[in-house]
Amino acid sequence: MRSLAFVLLAACAVEAPPVDEPVDDCGGKCDVGAPSGDAARRAVLADLHAQMGSTTTRFGQERFNITGVTDEGTQWLATPGNVNRSDVASLVGDHPAVMGFDAWDLAIKPATWSPTPDVTAEAARWVHAHGGVVEMAFHQRGCAADTFYAEGNEACLCKLANDDVAARTWIEGDWAKVADAIHARLANVPIVIRPLHEHNGRWFWWGAPYWSCGANARVTGAAAYARVFRMVVDYLRVERGLDNLLVAYSPGGDAAIESDAGYLAGYPGDAYVDILGADLYYQSRPSFEEQTVAFTKQLRTITRIAYARGKVAALTEVGDTQLSTETTSSRWFTQHLLALLQAPGVDLAYAMTWENRTSGAQQSWVPTGSHPLVDDFVSFASMPTVGLISDEPAHGYSICGSCSADPDGDRWGWEHDGSCRVASWCLAE
């Protein structure tokens, strides 16, 4: 298998182990002042740009070290201090290189529900410390019905885009909780956020079918969606000062996004976006071969736009919705997903599939146990063009809350064999 020890570049280089709280402009041993989330964010963004120009694409999975499926087909859940497990690692020995989670799991769900918000945060910190990328979407409830689906919330997007009071109430609700949680738990972890994703579909209340706000509206159509998108990013980055965030724009798969105009419908502007992505899911019809051809066209458009605008291109979600019924003759990972990643004109930093919950239909996206596609996935993950991360932290240093091997009291503790990483530090070149 291909296990990549991703090294993030920052503004300074010291002879010390890299860890997960980078500080700018330090020489020798860094002091223990406030770490910079911006330094880590810029380092990850530079790394993702470099990934596009390489021959390797990182493979990721939603909540890979938070939930998964046992060999018996039941769900396992992470617990405090145990966030180094994944279904991918159980098959190939290494973990996915991208981990997504939902903001609801970090900031909204009850603290007593398992896995707890603290476990979600711990899992994200673990991924970052081991060289992986952390991504966050938000299936946010609407302004009317208590659901993220469109039914009952059809008027929400237009209301938020045109009613400043309603918009402020909305922002100071769930988004304030998300900002609080990031500040408290993940302030120094770079996070790729995906606000209002799959906006060209009709399933979420922010979808394109609900953008028509009427002739008397201040904004309507794609401009209404773009305004709400910018509102979220401005609140998090500017008002709340979260300098560790990267932003992804990610419509769902559709023939319309083969064109520049179709893909950019609702685009909030280059100042608001770092990553251009798409969520592409294989359905039962048409044939997988036809879908691969269509998706390749869409990814070529995204790649071209990304290079033209200086953005990162990514497959922000991908999956085989028919995985639970596949047979041994199926080769979705090696014949279709790999074909997307290696297609001429397609250049992606990463591709992430959804989380494993059970072995049921559309409940698992990486095969486990005796599933007939296990061998196909192992072959896919073993390709030199597919990037994973190992169970070792970057450069092989362990992560500790404190250092016992710290004779000079400087909180480094890396002078001895029992080395660990704590406090502030500089990322090494």
N, C-alpha and C positions, 0 to 999 in steps of 0.2 A: 504494500500500500504506500501511498505518498503522504507522509506526514510532514507538514511545513511548520518550521519554527519561525513564525512571522515576527520580524523585528521592526518596531516602530521608531521612526527617526524624529528627534527633537532638536532643539536649538543648541544643546550642549552635549558633550561626551565626557564621561568620566570612567575610571576603572572601578566600576561598582556594578552589582547586578541590577538589571532592569526590573522594576516592579510596577505597581499600578497606581502611583500617585506622582506623575511627572511634574517637574518644576523647571521653568525657563531660566536661562542665563546663569547657570551655576558652574563652579569650577571645583575640582577636587571633590570632597564629600559635600553633598548638598546640606543646607541647614534644614530645620524642621518647620519652616514657615509654611504658609498656606499653599497647597499645591494648585497647579493651574489646570483646570479642565480644558481651557482653550488649547494648551500645548498638546494635550492628548488628542483632542479633536482634530487638530491640524495634522498631527502625525498619522492618524488613521486615514484621513482623507488622502494624504500623499501616498500612503501605502496602497489604498484602493485604486488610485490612478495608476500606480506602478503595476498593480495586478492586471489591469486591462492590457497593458503592453506585454505581459508575459504569456507563456504558453499554458499557464495553469488557471483554472477557475475554482474558487473556493466552493465547496458544497456545504450547505447549512440545513438546519432543521429547526422548526419552531419548538421552543421549550425542550430541547433535546436532553438537557440534564435536570429537568423538572418532572417530566412524565414520560412514560414509555409502556411497552407491552411485554409481559413475561412470556416465556415459552408456552405457557398454558393459555395464552390469549387474554389474560386479565391485565388490568392497569397497575403499574407501580408508580409511586409518588416520592419525590425527594423529601428528605427531612433535614433539619438543621445539622450542619457539619458533614452532610452526605450529598454533595452536588457534583460528584465526579463520575456519575454513571450515565451511560447512554446506550440506546439500542444499537446505534451504529458501532460503537466501540465493542459491544458484545460480539459483533460479527467480524470486524476487521482490526480491532485493537486500538483504533484511534477515533477521536470524536469529530463531529462536524465542526467546521471552522466559522460558522455563523449561527448564532442563537437568537431567535425572536421570542418576544413575549408580549402580552397585552397589558396596556397601562392599567386596566381594571385589576389585574392580578397584583400589581405593585401598590396601587393607591386607593382602590375603591372597595375591594372585597373585604369581608369581615376578617379581623386579625386571627380569629379562631379557626377559620377554614383552612384545610390542608390542600396543597402546600401554602403556607402563610405568605403574606407580603414580604416578610423578612427572608424567607427561603428564596423567593423570586429574586430579591436583591442580591442575596448571597450567590445564587447561581449566575447572575449577570457579572458580578465581580470576578467569579472564578473563570468565566469564559474570557474576560478581558485580560486577566493576569496570565492566562495561558496562550495569549496571542490571537484569540478569536475576535470576531466582530459581534457586537450586541445591537439588536434591532428591536424597536418597539412600535407596534400598531395600537390602535384604540378603537374597539367596537363600542363606541359611545352611545348611550341612550339618547333618544331624541327629546325635543322640547315639549311633546304632548304625551305620547304613549311611552311606557317604560320598556322600550325595546330599541335595538339599533337597526331593526328592519324598518322598511318604509311605511308599512300599514299603520295608519294613525298619525304618522309624522310627516306626511307629504308636504305640509306647509312650512316645515321647520327651516329648511335652508334659506328660503326667501325671507322669512321672518328675521333670521339672524343677519342676513345681508343688508336688510333695509331698516331695521329697528335697533337703534344703538342701545337702548335700555335693555331690550331683550338679549342682545348680544353680550352686553356686559354681565348680565345675570348668568348667562350660560358659561361665559369664560370663568367667572368667579365661583362657579360650582365645581364640576368635575375637573376642569383643567387646572384650577388652583390646587386641588388635592394632588394632581399628578405632579405639578411643579414642587409642591411641598415634599412629596415623597422622593423625587429625584435629588433635591437639595439635601435631604436628610440621609439618603441611602446610597446614591449613585453620583454624587456631584463631580467626581473625578473620573468617571467611566464614560468614554465616548459612546453615545447612543445614536443610532440612526432612527429617527422618528418618521413615521408614515402617516401624517394626518389625512383623514377622509379618503382612504384608499379605495380603489376599484370604483371610482366616481363615474365612470361611463356606463355602469350597470344600473339596474332598477331595484336591486335588492336592499340597498342601504338608503336611509332617508336623505343622504346627501348626493344621491345619484342624479345623473343628467335628466331623467324624465321629470324631475321636480325642480328644475331651474327656471321655469317660466313664471316670472313674478308679476306679470301684468303691465299694462301700458303706463300706469302711473307710478311704478316702482322706481326708486332711485337707481338701482342696478338690477339687471335680470340676465338670464341666460348664463353663459360661461363666466361672465364678469361677476355674477353673484357668487358662484362657487369659488372663484379665485379670491374674492374679497374675504370670504370666511376662512379660507386656507391661510391667507396672509395674516389675518387676525390671530389665529392660533400661534403661528410662528413668531409674530411680533410679541405676543404676550410672554411666551416662554423664553425667547432669546433676549429681548430688550427689557421688557418690564420686570421679569423675574430674574434676569441675569444668568440664565443657564447657558454658559459658553461651551459646554461639552456636547452640544447637540449638532448632529448632521441631519439634513432633511431629505427625504426621498419622495418623489412624485411617482405614483404607481397606479395607472388605470388597469382595468381588467383586459383580458384578451378579446379582441374584436377586430374584424376586417378593417374597420375604420382607422385603426391606429397604424395601418400600413403606410398612411400618408402623414406628412409633417403636420398638416392642419388638423387631421383627426387625432393624432397623438397629443398635440398641444392644446386641444380644446379644454379650457379650464386651467391652463398652466398659469401659476401665480407670478412668474417672472424669475429670471436668472438669479436675482439677489436672494431669493427665498429657497432655492433648491440646490442641493449638492449631487444628488443621485437621481438618474432617470431609470425607472424600472417598469415592470409589467407583471401582472399575476396571470399566469397561463396554466389552465387545467385541461387535461385530456378528458374528453367525455366519451360516451359510448358510440356516438356518431358525430361526424363521418368517421372514416377509418383513421387509425392512428397515423398511417402514412400521409393522408391528406392533412391532418392536423399539424404534423411536423412541418410540412411544406408551408402552411399558412403561418405558423408561429415563427418559422425562420424569417419570413418576410417582415413580420412585425419587429423581430429583434434586430434585423438589419437596419430598419428605420431608426430604432432607438439608439443603436450604436453610432450611426452616422450623425444624428442630432447631438449625441453626447460629445463626440469629438469636436463638432462644430462649435459647441457652446462651452467647452471646457468642463464637462460634467463626467461623472462616473456612470457607466451603464451596468445594470444588474437585472437578474431575473428574480424579482423580489418575492414571488411565490411561484411554485410549480408543483405539479403532482399528477398522478394517474388515479382518476376517480374510480377506476375499475379494478384497483389492486386486489381487493378482497376476493374477486372471482377469477383472477388470472390463473393460467395453467403453466405447466413446465415449458410449453412451447413459446411462452411470452418472453420478450426481451425488452421491456420498456426502458430500463435504465441504460442498457448498452446500445440499443437500436434507436431510441427516440430522444431521451434526455441527453445522452452523449452527442447525438447528432446535432441537437440545438447548440450545445456549448462549443462544438468544433466546426460549425458551418462557416464557410467563407463569408466574410463581411460581418460576422457576429463576434464581438469582443466584449466579454462580460467579466466583471470583477468577482461576482458570486452568483450562486443560484440556491434558493432555499425552498425546501418542501415543508409541508405542514406537520403538525405534531402527531405522535402516536398516543392513542388513548386505549383502544381495545382492538381486537382483530376484526371487528365488524366493518361493514361497508362505510367507506369514507371516514373511518375512525383511526386508520393507520396508513402511513405514507412511506414508511420504510419497512420492508418485510422482516419478520422475526420468526423464531422457532422453526417449524417445518414448512413454512410458506414456500410455494414452488419458485418464487423469484429470489430466494436468498442467494443462490449461486450467481444469478445475474447481477444482483446488487454488489456482491463481493467483487465480481469482475470489474464493475463500474468503479467502485471505490479504490481499486488497486491500480487504476490507470494513472500514469505519471502526470496527466493533465488535470487530475481531480485533487484538490487540496483539502486536507484535513488537519487537525491539530492533535498533539499527543497529550498524554496525561501528565506530562512534566511541564512546569512553568517555563516561561521564556528563559533560555540559557540554563535551565535545570536547577534554579534556586528555589527552595521551598518558601512558602508564605506563612508568616507567623504573626501573631498579635504582639509579641514581644520577643526579645532575644536574650537567652540566658548566656550565650557566648559573646559577651559585650564588655570586655575588661576595661575599656576606656570610657564607657558611659556615653558614647555618641549615638546610640540607637541604631548602629549599623549591624554589628555582630557578624559580619561576613569575613572576618579575619581568620576564622577557624573552620574546621571541617563541618561543624554543626551550624553552617551558615543559614541565615534566613533573611527575609526582606521585610522591613517595617518602615513606617514614617515616610517622609518625603525623599525623593530621589530624582536622579536624572536618567532619562532613557539613554542607553549606550548606542553608539553607531554599530 
